[in-house]
Amino acid sequence: MKKIIVPVDFSKHSEYALKVAANIAKKNKAELFLLHMLDISDQMISITEATKRRELMFFMQLANKQFEKFIEKDYMKGIKASPIIKHYKVFEEVDNTAKEIDADFIVMGSRGSSGVKGYFVGSNTEKVVRTSDIPVLVVKSDTQDFNPKTIVFASDFNKENLTAFKAIKQFADSYKATLKLVYINTPNANFKNTLEIRELMRTFLNKNKISNHSEDIVIFNDYSVTEGIQNAALLLQADLIAIPTHGRKGINKILAGSISEEVANKSEIPVLTVKI
């Protein structure tokens, strides 16, 4: 990870994300790109071009002053941080910016299901999780020293998750963290017995050429996958939840739902999503 995007609305939750991103940047000698969307009102559309340019200049100068204060933190010392200011509030701009600068990672603050005023810490966090082609780490609370030691990798362990698993394992290895492989068994049409699940997980590990550590394989029964992931993470005292995501869009997302979005929205500990 050499280029990390941190969406910023200058709230305390985006500061939580900045602190974690700074930790990751130091470990990887990476550069931070702080992305801010100008809060331009709809009235700007109807005004003259000259007035619009003056308004934009004012807001950009104001944002630059906020950036200077925002990154004036001890944990930012020695880290290269570049502000990026966009003129519109469209969540796809996070993806577009990631492509423009060839970013490797996104760290976002979120208050989750309780909601909060602020562009990047509300429901738009879920939209970024859904649409991003690069890994997204969602941070909910203030973390003094981001150093995960137990990471839950929740999956159905089908072969399509192999690439995401490799990326997540690499992240876990960089922190020398224990990776717990968790399968959530629910009482529905997808129910499997213990032997079937263990065989599925063993096959998955063999395809990754990883030796089978039975103590790191966890089968957890719950009423729903989302609740199961959160409860398993609590039971295992995990510091982070990692989930592969299909990045469903449009009608497919509405019909199938998105476990990664729900967990990112509800979990109190950081959630890392990696697109399949």
N, C-alpha and C positions, 0 to 999 in steps of 0.2 A: 504493500500500500504506500504509494508515493504522493497521491493527491486525494485529499479528503474534503468533501463538501460538508459544511455545517450551515443549514438554513437558520437564519437569525431574525427574530422580531424584537429583540432586546428585552424579552421577558426573562423571569428567573429560570424558566424551564429551558429556554435556549442557552442560558448560561450553564445549566447542568450539562447540556450536550457539549458545549464548548470545552468544559473541564475534562470530560471523558475523551473528546477528540484530541485534546492537547496531549493526554497521556499516550494515546495510540500513536500520535505523530512523533513523539519523542522516541518511542520504541522502534518505529520504522523509519525514522529520519524523513518524515513526510512533510508536505506543505499543506496548510489549511486554506481553504477558500470559503470565506464567509458570505453567504448569499442572503441578500435582503430584498424584499419586494416593496417598492414604494406604495404607500396607501393612497392611491389616487382616486378621488371621488368620481362618480358617474357624470357629474356636472362638467368635468374637464373635457368630455367628448364634444360638448356644444360650444365651447369657447373658441376664440380665434387662435391661430397657430402661434402668433407672437406672444399672446398671453399664456398659452400652454407651455411654451418654451421657458418663459420666466418662472412659472409655477414649478416646472420640473427642476430647474436649476436651484430653486429655493429648497425643494424637498431633498435633492441630492446633497446639497451643502449641509443640511440638517442631519441627514443620515451619516455623512462622513464624520461629523462631530460626535454623533452617538457611537460610531464604530471606535473612534479613538479612545473614548471612555470605557467602552465595553471590553476591549482587549487589554486594558491596562491592569493586568493581573500578574501576580508572581508566577503562577503556573504557565503563563504564556512566554516567559523569558526563554530566548534561544530558539523560538519557533517562528518560522516564516508564515505570516498570515496575510492573505490578500483579500480585500473586500470586493464583492461583486454586487452591483446595484442594478436591479431590473425595474422597468417602468410600469409593470402590470402585475396584477395578482392572479396568476394562473399557475396551478400547481404543476402543470406539465413543464414549466420553466426549470424545475429542479432537474428533470431528466434531460432537457435540452442543454442546460449548463454543464451537466455531467458529460455529455457527448462532446461539447465544445472544448472542454479542457482535458478530456480523456481521464476523468476521475475514476478512482478505484473503489470508493467507499463513501457512504453518507452517514453522518451521525445527527440524529434529530431529537429535540426535546419534545415531550408530550405530557399533557396532564391526563390524557386518556378519557375514559367514559364520563368523568365528572365535568368535562368541558371547561374552557377558559377563553377569555377574549384574547385574540392574537392569531395571526394568520397561520403560523407554522406549528402551533401547539394544540390546535383543535383537530377537527375531523380530517383536515388535509394531510395529517401525518399518515392516516390510513390510506389515503389516495396515493401518496408517494410509495408506501410499502407495496401497494398493488401494482403500480406502473413501473417502478424502477428496474432497470436491467442490471444494476450493480447492487452489492449487499447494502442493507440499511440497518443501522443499529439505533433502536428507539430507547431513549433514556427518560425515566420518570422522576427521579429524585436526585438530590445532591450526593455525589460520590466523592469523598475526599481523596481516595487512592484507588482508581479503577484497576483491579488486579484479580480477575475472576479465577477461582481455583476449581470450581465444579460447574460444568456446563452441561445442560440437558439438551441432547439432540433428539427432538421429537419428529417421528416420521412414520410412514406406512411401510418403509423399507423396500419399496419397489425399485427396480433398476434405474428409473428415470431420476432418482434422487442422488445418484452416485456423484455427479459433478458438484452438487451443492454440498454433499458430505465432505468431499475433499477440501473445499474452500473453508468449511467450518472447522474441520480437523486442523488445518494449517493455522487458523486463528487460535484454536485451543492450544496447539503446540507452542505458539509464540509466547503464551503466558504460562506454559508448563501446567496447564489445567487438565483435570480429569474429565474425560468426555463420557457422559452417561447416555447410552442409547435407550430411548424410551418409546415403547409401543403402547398406545392407549387402546384398550379393548372395550368396546361398548356393546350394549345389549340390542343390536339391530341386525340387519341383513349382512353386515360385514363382520359379524362375530367369528372369531377363530379360537380354537382351543390352544392351550399352552404349547403343546408339541408342534402345532402348525406354525405358531408365531416364532418359536425358537429356531425352527428350520429356516423360516423366511429370513430371520436376522443373521443366522450363520452363513447363509448363501450370500447375503448382502456384504458381510465382512470379508468373505472369501474373494468376492469380486474386487474388493479394495485391497486385497493381499494383506489383510490385518488379522493378526492372531486373535482367536476367540477368548476374550476375557469375560467369563461368565458373570463376574461380580459387577461388570459395567453394563450388563444387559438387564433392563428393567421392563417387566410387563405390568401395566397398571390398569386396573378396572375402574371405570367410572361411567356416569350417565351420558356424558358428552365428551368429545375429543378436547374441546376448549377447556372445560373444567378439569379434565383429566391431566392435561399438560400443566396447568397451574398447580394442581394438588400434588402431582408427582414432583414438580420443582420444589415445592414447599417441603415435602417429605425428605427429599434428597439434599435439602439445604443448598440448593443451587444458587449461584451468583448471576447466572445468565441463562436464558432460553434461546436455543437456535432452531429455526424451522425453515425447511425448504418451502418455496411458494411458487405456484403456477403463474402468479401475476394476472389472474383472471380480469377481464375487462368486459364492460357492457353487459349484455343479457346473460352471458355465461356466468359472470360473477353473481348476478342476481339469483340465478337458479341454483348454482352450486354453493354459493357462499364462499367465504375465505377464512379459513382457520387462522392463518398468519395475521390477518388484519384484526380479528377478534382478540387473539392473544396479545398482540401489540397494544391494543386499546385497553385491555383489562389487567394485564400483568403489572405488578408493582416493581418487579425486577427488570433489568434491561432485556430487550428482545432483539435478536439478530435474525434478519430474514435474508435468504439467498434465493434468487430466482432460479428455477429449474430450466 
